[in-house]
Each structure stands twice: as structure tokens, then as C-alpha cells.
Amino acid sequence: MALAIEALRRVVNQDPSYEVAWIARDGEEAVKLCAEDTPDLVLMDLVMPVMNGAEATREIMLHSPCAILVVTASVHGHSELVYEAMGHGALDATVTPTLGPGGDIRGGDPLVRKIQGIGYIIGKSRPTKGSGYTMPPMKVTPAAPNTLPSLLAIGASTGGPQAIATVLQAFPADFASPVVIVQHVDSDFAAGFANWLNHRTELKVRLAREGDLPQPGEVLVAGENKHLRFKAGGHLSYTDSPEHLINRPSVDVMFNTAAEFWPTNGLGLLLTGMGRDGAEGLLALKRKGWSTIAQDEKSSIVYGMPKEAVKLGAAESVLPLEVISEAIQQRLAES
């Protein structure tokens, strides 16, 4: 739509370091232009003529891959397309800014932050002083009494929605472990993501709430633009700290605090994603005695986060996506 294009153009033009390479009027044209002049970042709408944004994302990632940010005005009506696009490799999603009656831009700041964050991840710009991707390693404390079941902790980013769905859909309804997930996604889309997952697994999926104690067979998904962390006794909490982390919520925060506060050893799983979030946290889990798995390169949409974990020696196993569910069930049964 012309108004959406103008709002996006104005947001981008606020920063002289950004340049609009081209504007496509539908998904098919976007695929063609990407092949002819591959940009650093595509702002991708979802509902378009000829070819929708999810299909265009798939074609671009197959033939001329680049960073893609879904920008849509239809968060609640098209959640299937959001997660289909992210499954094909879109990095994130945010709401389209709008133009007010006087031409003022409304809702532009979240888009700016997303563009900046993606710039850091793809190496086109440097984080501001004091910001970064990882948190300092946390002190590993002695385990508390074994009163809770083994936990499955999952972290993912680019391509994560489909990878997570693939893992969860193989679990039976009586799966004995609680599951906690941090997927890099804006809070505007978190509820839709949980609902989308809920239709793809026999387990009950919902957003994590302040004070939750994860229960067997329950899947809790980080649902705020804050870090999801564990506290004493295994309860969950949301926090702004550490503020310097670019990824919010951060997989590292969830993994590190699970290592510190979940009283029973479990399994940490790091799936496809750009960047390095989760690598340090997976190492903390391994040092605490947890089983750890990283997705392999061939089955990853982007082999960034799992690769960094492998480089650190944080992953006991590096497995293709199709066998991860079976490996998880076997290891948790043995723990």
C-alpha cells in the first residue's frame, strides 16, 4: 500500500547511513529485484498480490539469500504467514509504522531498533558501546535437592519456528519434561507464535507468565520484550537485566539461569539462528551436567548460533533436525 511504503521510506531516511535500494510492489517482483541487486536487508510485507511475503521469503533465501525483516500491519490476522516466513529464514517480524494526519510517523522506533539489531548481526554496523551479544558466564552453584523433573530448554532464532514445531510435534501427550522456549520474536508476535505451535503438538503451549513453575508436558514460550530467566526454586521471571544484550529475550539468559536455578539436570537444545546468542549459555548447561544438542549445519536455515556453540565445545551432540526429537526423548529417559 502506498501509505505503508511512504511510512517505511520516511523511517529509513531518518538515518543517512541507510539507503533504499529499490521498492517492489509484490512478492514476485521482490524475488526478481533481489536476484538483480541483492540488498543488505529486505523489509517484507506479508499480504501482497501475485506472491505473498512467506513465499517470497522462501524464494529469496533459496536463490539470493539476504537478511529479511517481516513488516506487517496485520499481526493478528496473518500469524500463519508470519511463522511460515520465519521458518523460511526471515530474521524477525515487527509492526508497520503508520502516518498520522499531519504526516508524523507513528510506531517507527521499534522498526528502527530492529534494523539496527539486524545490522549488528549481519556485520554491517557495530553495536553502540556497552551493547553486545553475550552475558558474562554465571557462577555455577551446587545443585538444589532433586525435586523437579528434567527440563528441556530450547533456544532458536532464524528459521526457529518451523524447527521448534518439528521437534515438538514428535513428542507424545504424556511427555514427562517441562519445556521452556526462547525464540527471537517481538512480543507483538509471541502470542501468535504460541498459538501456532499449539496446533502442531499434542503438548499444551502458552506464553510464560511471571512466577510460573514449568510443569511436565507443558510448553512455556517467552512472551515479552524482556529476558525470560529462572529464579530460585525453578520459577520463571521477566527482567530487563542485563540491558546491554542486543537479543531480547536472550537465549543465554534463559540457559544460564536454568543452569543456576533448575535443581535437576535436563537437556539444552540450540537450534538454527543468526548470531551467537545461546552458545555461552549452552556451555553453562553442559558444565552443570546437562545434556546439550546443537542443530547441524545442513538442516539449519542459518548455521550461526549452533556453530558458535560447537566452536565453544558446548554441544555434546550436533544432530540433523529430523533426529533431534528421538535423541531428546532417549536422553531424558536416561536422566
C-alpha positions as semicolon CSV with decimal commas, in nm:
position;residue;x (nm);y (nm);z (nm)
1;M;0,000;0,000;0,000
2;A;0,125;0,349;-0,084
3;L;0,085;0,480;0,271
4;A;0,281;0,187;0,415
5;I;0,558;0,236;0,160
6;E;0,580;0,606;0,244
7;A;0,590;0,536;0,619
8;L;0,871;0,284;0,571
9;R;1,061;0,520;0,342
10;R;1,044;0,801;0,597
11;V;1,163;0,579;0,882
12;V;1,459;0,452;0,679
13;N;1,551;0,800;0,551
14;Q;1,579;0,933;0,906
15;D;1,925;0,774;0,920
16;P;2,161;0,896;0,644
17;S;2,362;0,574;0,669
18;Y;2,067;0,379;0,522
19;E;1,976;0,377;0,154
20;V;1,662;0,241;-0,012
21;A;1,794;0,025;-0,297
22;W;1,456;-0,047;-0,456
23;I;1,083;-0,090;-0,386
24;A;0,891;-0,397;-0,502
25;R;0,513;-0,385;-0,546
26;D;0,457;-0,759;-0,494
27;G;0,643;-1,069;-0,381
28;E;0,734;-1,187;-0,729
29;E;0,896;-0,853;-0,811
30;A;1,086;-0,869;-0,481
31;V;1,236;-1,206;-0,577
32;K;1,339;-1,067;-0,918
33;L;1,493;-0,750;-0,775
34;C;1,678;-0,943;-0,504
35;A;1,841;-1,156;-0,770
36;E;1,944;-0,848;-0,971
37;D;2,055;-0,627;-0,681
38;T;2,077;-0,816;-0,351
39;P;2,038;-0,570;-0,062
40;D;2,166;-0,599;0,294
41;L;1,810;-0,612;0,429
42;V;1,461;-0,659;0,286
43;L;1,158;-0,515;0,467
44;M;0,897;-0,773;0,366
45;D;0,521;-0,730;0,381
46;L;0,308;-1,044;0,410
47;V;-0,015;-0,978;0,221
48;M;0,074;-0,888;-0,137
49;P;-0,059;-0,965;-0,484
50;V;0,093;-1,231;-0,712
51;M;0,315;-1,383;-0,437
52;N;0,281;-1,337;-0,060
53;G;0,564;-1,249;0,174
54;A;0,618;-1,602;0,304
55;E;0,657;-1,743;-0,048
56;A;0,881;-1,453;-0,149
57;T;1,099;-1,512;0,159
58;R;1,140;-1,877;0,065
59;E;1,239;-1,793;-0,293
60;I;1,483;-1,520;-0,189
61;M;1,653;-1,742;0,069
62;L;1,689;-2,018;-0,191
63;H;1,829;-1,805;-0,475
64;S;1,974;-1,477;-0,342
65;P;1,979;-1,503;0,038
66;C;1,991;-1,190;0,248
67;A;1,851;-1,063;0,578
68;I;1,471;-1,031;0,575
69;L;1,256;-0,849;0,831
70;V;0,881;-0,907;0,811
71;V;0,696;-0,576;0,846
72;T;0,321;-0,614;0,856
73;A;0,016;-0,420;0,964
74;S;-0,178;-0,744;1,007
75;V;-0,021;-0,910;1,312
76;H;-0,328;-1,091;1,439
77;G;-0,495;-1,186;1,114
78;H;-0,199;-1,350;0,942
79;S;0,007;-1,523;1,212
80;E;0,038;-1,836;0,995
81;L;0,219;-1,633;0,730
82;V;0,445;-1,469;0,990
83;Y;0,578;-1,801;1,115
84;E;0,587;-1,954;0,770
85;A;0,812;-1,666;0,661
86;M;1,030;-1,704;0,971
87;G;1,051;-2,076;0,906
88;H;1,189;-1,997;0,560
89;G;1,455;-1,768;0,707
90;A;1,309;-1,427;0,791
91;L;1,503;-1,294;1,089
92;D;1,223;-1,127;1,279
93;A;0,890;-0,951;1,249
94;T;0,758;-0,612;1,353
95;V;0,454;-0,392;1,301
96;T;0,441;-0,149;1,009
97;P;0,468;0,216;1,120
98;T;0,184;0,446;1,018
99;L;0,148;0,810;0,911
100;G;-0,057;1,043;1,130
101;P;-0,292;1,314;0,995
102;G;-0,009;1,566;0,992
103;G;0,236;1,330;0,823
104;D;0,405;1,236;1,151
105;I;0,535;0,879;1,180
106;R;0,378;0,659;1,446
107;G;0,543;0,338;1,561
108;G;0,872;0,398;1,383
109;D;1,103;0,338;1,681
110;P;1,052;-0,041;1,700
111;L;1,136;-0,071;1,331
112;V;1,450;0,138;1,375
113;R;1,565;-0,083;1,663
114;K;1,502;-0,396;1,456
115;I;1,701;-0,257;1,162
116;Q;1,987;-0,159;1,393
117;G;1,991;-0,500;1,558
118;I;1,997;-0,682;1,226
119;G;2,276;-0,452;1,113
120;Y;2,484;-0,567;1,411
121;I;2,407;-0,933;1,348
122;I;2,498;-0,929;0,977
123;G;2,811;-0,724;1,041
124;K;2,703;-0,407;0,858
125;S;2,725;-0,187;1,166
126;R;2,878;-0,203;1,510
127;P;2,686;-0,209;1,838
128;T;2,698;0,103;2,048
129;K;2,945;0,099;2,335
130;G;2,831;-0,131;2,611
131;S;2,593;-0,337;2,399
132;G;2,665;-0,686;2,279
133;Y;2,552;-1,041;2,218
134;T;2,660;-1,231;2,527
135;M;2,647;-1,204;2,902
136;P;2,938;-1,288;3,133
137;P;2,944;-1,654;3,238
138;M;2,744;-1,706;3,554
139;K;2,882;-1,880;3,859
140;V;2,769;-2,243;3,866
141;T;2,626;-2,314;4,208
142;P;2,574;-2,654;4,374
143;A;2,251;-2,824;4,273
144;A;1,948;-2,789;4,497
145;P;1,759;-3,101;4,611
146;N;1,622;-3,302;4,320
147;T;1,254;-3,217;4,348
148;L;1,162;-3,123;3,990
149;P;1,160;-3,323;3,665
150;S;1,428;-3,288;3,399
151;L;1,378;-2,972;3,192
152;L;1,402;-2,926;2,816
153;A;1,533;-2,576;2,742
154;I;1,521;-2,464;2,375
155;G;1,673;-2,157;2,210
156;A;1,626;-2,054;1,847
157;S;1,629;-1,758;1,609
158;T;1,629;-1,750;1,228
159;G;1,427;-2,044;1,098
160;G;1,337;-2,135;1,454
161;P;0,957;-2,153;1,440
162;Q;0,949;-2,442;1,194
163;A;1,244;-2,615;1,364
164;I;1,076;-2,591;1,705
165;A;0,749;-2,722;1,562
166;T;0,934;-3,017;1,407
167;V;1,087;-3,107;1,744
168;L;0,768;-3,069;1,947
169;Q;0,530;-3,246;1,710
170;A;0,712;-3,576;1,768
171;F;0,653;-3,571;2,145
172;P;0,363;-3,770;2,293
173;A;0,093;-3,603;2,504
174;D;0,241;-3,761;2,818
175;F;0,589;-3,615;2,757
176;A;0,738;-3,609;3,107
177;S;0,951;-3,295;3,093
178;P;0,859;-2,928;3,110
179;V;0,968;-2,729;2,803
180;V;1,079;-2,365;2,806
181;I;1,147;-2,184;2,478
182;V;1,318;-1,860;2,386
183;Q;1,259;-1,778;2,019
184;H;1,382;-1,441;1,894
185;V;1,050;-1,276;1,813
186;D;0,892;-0,943;1,903
187;S;0,633;-0,950;2,182
188;D;0,364;-0,840;1,933
189;F;0,402;-1,179;1,766
190;A;0,470;-1,401;2,068
191;A;0,106;-1,491;2,144
192;G;0,051;-1,582;1,780
193;F;0,364;-1,796;1,785
194;A;0,245;-1,986;2,094
195;N;-0,095;-2,041;1,935
196;W;0,067;-2,150;1,608
197;L;0,277;-2,407;1,798
198;N;-0,026;-2,523;1,994
199;H;-0,180;-2,653;1,673
200;R;0,133;-2,850;1,586
201;T;0,193;-3,054;1,900
202;E;-0,001;-3,266;2,147
203;L;0,157;-3,068;2,430
204;K;-0,007;-2,760;2,578
205;V;0,170;-2,442;2,461
206;R;0,124;-2,099;2,617
207;L;0,320;-1,784;2,696
208;A;0,531;-1,792;3,011
209;R;0,394;-1,579;3,295
210;E;0,573;-1,413;3,583
211;G;0,623;-1,666;3,862
212;D;0,543;-1,977;3,654
213;L;0,690;-2,309;3,766
214;P;0,722;-2,520;3,446
215;Q;0,523;-2,843;3,461
216;P;0,565;-3,180;3,282
217;G;0,415;-3,182;2,934
218;E;0,375;-2,803;2,930
219;V;0,550;-2,574;2,682
220;L;0,618;-2,219;2,801
221;V;0,727;-1,958;2,544
222;A;0,899;-1,628;2,624
223;G;0,637;-1,364;2,553
224;E;0,779;-1,021;2,633
225;N;1,049;-0,788;2,504
226;K;1,239;-0,875;2,820
227;H;1,464;-1,163;2,917
228;L;1,297;-1,478;3,048
229;R;1,500;-1,614;3,339
230;F;1,483;-1,873;3,614
231;K;1,485;-1,781;3,980
232;A;1,535;-1,980;4,299
233;G;1,314;-2,287;4,310
234;G;1,284;-2,303;3,930
235;H;1,026;-2,027;3,896
236;L;1,029;-1,804;3,586
237;S;1,055;-1,428;3,577
238;Y;1,093;-1,146;3,325
239;T;1,375;-0,895;3,361
240;D;1,535;-0,605;3,173
241;S;1,879;-0,704;3,302
242;P;2,130;-0,736;3,150
243;E;2,033;-0,432;2,945
244;H;2,333;-0,441;2,710
245;L;2,223;-0,756;2,527
246;I;2,106;-0,698;2,170
247;N;1,878;-1,002;2,168
248;R;1,573;-0,954;2,389
249;P;1,469;-1,209;2,502
250;S;1,811;-1,373;2,517
251;V;1,869;-1,747;2,497
252;D;2,188;-1,701;2,700
253;V;1,994;-1,553;2,991
254;M;1,746;-1,840;2,996
255;F;2,014;-2,109;2,962
256;N;2,247;-1,955;3,220
257;T;1,978;-1,912;3,480
258;A;1,843;-2,263;3,414
259;A;2,193;-2,393;3,489
260;E;2,195;-2,197;3,813
261;F;1,843;-2,243;3,945
262;W;1,678;-2,554;3,794
263;P;1,751;-2,821;4,057
264;T;1,756;-3,118;3,819
265;N;1,980;-3,178;3,520
266;G;1,796;-3,158;3,188
267;L;1,868;-3,102;2,821
268;G;1,962;-2,783;2,639
269;L;1,886;-2,755;2,267
270;L;2,018;-2,477;2,044
271;L;1,852;-2,458;1,704
272;T;1,903;-2,261;1,384
273;G;1,973;-1,889;1,415
274;M;2,191;-1,598;1,312
275;G;2,441;-1,460;1,561
276;R;2,581;-1,627;1,871
277;D;2,308;-1,599;2,135
278;G;2,279;-1,920;2,336
279;A;2,631;-2,052;2,280
280;E;2,768;-1,938;2,617
281;G;2,450;-2,048;2,790
282;L;2,464;-2,394;2,637
283;L;2,820;-2,426;2,768
284;A;2,697;-2,333;3,117
285;L;2,437;-2,609;3,097
286;K;2,696;-2,863;2,985
287;R;2,928;-2,767;3,270
288;K;2,642;-2,821;3,512
289;G;2,596;-3,175;3,383
290;W;2,309;-3,125;3,138
291;S;2,288;-3,300;2,802
292;T;2,337;-3,050;2,519
293;I;2,245;-3,067;2,150
294;A;2,307;-2,824;1,864
295;Q;2,135;-2,845;1,526
296;D;2,368;-2,935;1,241
297;E;2,463;-2,705;0,955
298;K;2,281;-2,888;0,678
299;S;1,939;-2,872;0,842
300;S;1,978;-2,516;0,978
301;I;1,832;-2,221;0,792
302;V;2,125;-2,018;0,931
303;Y;2,415;-2,200;1,096
304;G;2,515;-1,920;1,332
305;M;2,410;-1,986;1,691
306;P;2,465;-2,364;1,674
307;K;2,802;-2,313;1,505
308;E;2,919;-2,081;1,784
309;A;2,812;-2,338;2,043
310;V;3,008;-2,609;1,861
311;K;3,318;-2,384;1,848
312;L;3,295;-2,340;2,225
313;G;3,265;-2,713;2,285
314;A;2,920;-2,654;2,434
315;A;2,734;-2,920;2,233
316;E;2,769;-3,285;2,328
317;S;2,600;-3,374;2,000
318;V;2,544;-3,198;1,668
319;L;2,240;-3,352;1,503
320;P;2,016;-3,306;1,197
321;L;1,673;-3,171;1,282
322;E;1,488;-3,489;1,187
323;V;1,654;-3,700;1,461
324;I;1,663;-3,444;1,744
325;S;1,323;-3,535;1,893
326;E;1,417;-3,901;1,924
327;A;1,754;-3,812;2,079
328;I;1,586;-3,582;2,332
329;Q;1,338;-3,848;2,444
330;Q;1,612;-4,108;2,478
331;R;1,840;-3,885;2,684
332;L;1,569;-3,752;2,910
333;A;1,453;-4,109;2,975
334;E;1,806;-4,197;3,084
335;S;1,847;-3,896;3,314
